[in-house]
């Protein structure tokens, strides 16, 4: 997992297989960064994994329940 910030957008590259452990780590990191730096735009690039993974969909739903920003999963 690579996370970087540029042009007012937080980019997350997910190279790992998406399972409960990796998603829990992703959620902790992203939510902490959002809370600390007030970032509204997030792009998650899923590389070599399933973009329609139910765990990832659950993460997106939780994000929109907690925050008013824009989240894109590619």
C-alpha positions in Angstrom: 0.0 0.0 0.0 1.4 3.4 -1.1 -0.1 6.6 0.1 0.8 10.1 -1.1 -0.7 13.5 -1.3 -0.5 15.9 -4.3 -2.6 18.6 -5.8 -5.1 18.6 -2.8 -5.8 14.9 -3.4 -4.8 11.8 -1.3 -3.8 8.9 -3.5 -3.7 5.4 -2.3 -2.3 2.5 -4.4 -3.5 -0.8 -3.2 -1.2 -3.5 -4.4 -2.0 -6.1 -1.8 -4.8 -8.6 -1.9 -7.9 -7.0 -0.3 -8.8 -8.9 2.9 -10.1 -7.9 6.3 -6.6 -7.2 7.7 -5.4 -5.0 4.8 -8.7 -3.1 4.7 -8.6 -2.5 8.5 -5.1 -1.0 8.0 -6.3 1.0 5.1 -9.2 2.4 7.0 -7.1 3.4 10.0 -4.5 5.2 7.9 -6.9 7.0 5.7 -9.3 8.1 8.4 -6.4 9.3 10.6 -4.9 11.3 7.7 -8.4 12.8 6.9 -8.9 13.8 10.5 -5.5 15.3 10.9 -5.3 17.2 7.6 -8.9 17.7 6.5 -8.5 16.2 3.0 -11.6 16.1 0.8 -10.4 14.2 -2.3 -9.3 10.6 -2.2 -8.4 8.3 -5.1 -7.9 4.6 -4.4 -6.1 2.7 -7.2 -6.7 -1.0 -6.8 -3.8 -2.7 -8.6 -4.2 -6.4 -9.3 -7.2 -6.8 -7.0 -11.0 -6.9 -7.2 -12.5 -3.4 -7.3 -15.9 -4.8 -6.5 -14.7 -6.5 -3.3 -17.5 -6.3 -0.7 -15.0 -5.2 2.0 -14.0 -2.3 -0.2 -17.6 -1.4 -0.8 -18.2 -1.4 3.0 -15.2 0.9 3.4 -16.6 3.3 0.8 -20.0 3.3 2.6 -18.4 4.0 5.9 -16.4 6.8 4.4 -19.5 8.5 3.1 -21.3 8.0 6.4 -18.5 9.8 8.3 -17.2 12.4 5.8 -18.5 14.7 3.0 -15.5 14.5 0.7 -15.1 12.7 -2.7 -13.8 9.2 -2.8 -13.0 7.4 -6.1 -12.1 3.8 -6.5 -10.3 2.9 -9.7 
